[in-house]
Amino acid sequence: MQKIKLIATGGTIAMRKDSFGKTVPAVTGHDLLESIPELQESAFWDVEEFSNLASCNFNPERMLQLARRVKEAFADPDCMGIIITHGTDTLEETAYFLELTVKDSRPVILTASQRDASERDSDGPRNLHNSMRIAMDPHAKERGVLIALNEEIHAARDVRKLHTSHVDAFSSGEVGSLGSIDHDEVLWHRKPEPSVKFDLPEKLAKVMICKGYTGMDGRMLECMVDAQVEGIVIEAFGRGNLPPEVVPSIGKITAENIPVVITSRCLFGRTAPVYGYPGGGAELQRRGALFAGDLSTEKVRLLLSIALGQNVSHTRLKEILSRGGVK
Ligand SMILES: NC(=O)C[C@H](N)C(=O)O
């Protein structure tokens, strides 16, 4: 029998309703497996109870611990693949952290559910079962870190949670999913662009996010500098534009060698310094801001946190971001 590692971290997939009808952590990784006899019969499972937390508790340090556990699990040549159960709220962040730091070609699959384990039609068991099918599929290798929910397989770089409660909450937007599950068959549509890879960091840099809004000025950014920030991601408008009042602060901050990276509050499309009016992307670029293509704000923040923690040069960082983190 093939060996699969299951790392349980928590999320709604591991929750039940309490006596007040509120959803709280209650189910272990072992419980999850035991609830689906077909899983136990199909593979040899090595289960690790990493945590039982809602995913709002995940931070980059915890993601790093998880990345270390993944590396250790892959030291076992018999391990076919790793399935990680996780909350959906921040799943795309943990998946992308692993995407940037796991170098093994074997599949790492993150799965979750939108309906807790006390719901009669919870999506958890099906998502876990599908993840096992992916882990056992010989074609799952070399596709980066995968997200499996709602019969779909997504790439860590591209996926976003778009709906707060529906089971089809995740989407890869314009580029689409990597594959799907049809009954017990795994169907692959494409291979993802490979991501830039980093060694497991010893240190993570403090990177903060600021969202652009009408009437904004630079005070929030300057507060971040006072809080010893090492990098800032600004989720700007459209192609990467901001109110002109923000521009002087961007110049001041980049002059202190603190990278400022522009992303977009639009869900799809790339940022680019195409507008030359005050506050336009071209002016932000002249003041030293970098652009990160179509990579989401949260993912740029993680990439920056890892890269700056390893003293990646400004030139290299600019190059990595200009390719949206693609190798
Ligand atoms: N569906 C979920 O898993 C959401 C939950 N609040 C979490 O992220 O932990």
PDBQT file of the ligand as one rigid body, heavy atoms in Angstrom, charges set to zero:
ROOT
HETATM    1  N1  LIG A 401     -14.001  27.132   6.023  1.00  0.00    +0.000 N 
HETATM    2  C1  LIG A 401     -13.062  27.404   6.896  1.00  0.00    +0.000 C 
HETATM    3  O1  LIG A 401     -12.189  26.595   7.127  1.00  0.00    +0.000 OA
HETATM    4  C2  LIG A 401     -13.109  28.756   7.563  1.00  0.00    +0.000 C 
HETATM    5  C3  LIG A 401     -12.544  28.818   8.942  1.00  0.00    +0.000 C 
HETATM    6  N2  LIG A 401     -12.954  30.058   9.563  1.00  0.00    +0.000 N 
HETATM    7  C4  LIG A 401     -11.012  28.760   8.938  1.00  0.00    +0.000 C 
HETATM    8  O2  LIG A 401     -10.394  29.324   8.072  1.00  0.00    +0.000 OA
HETATM    9  O3  LIG A 401     -10.445  28.188   9.831  1.00  0.00    +0.000 OA
ENDROOT
TORSDOF 0
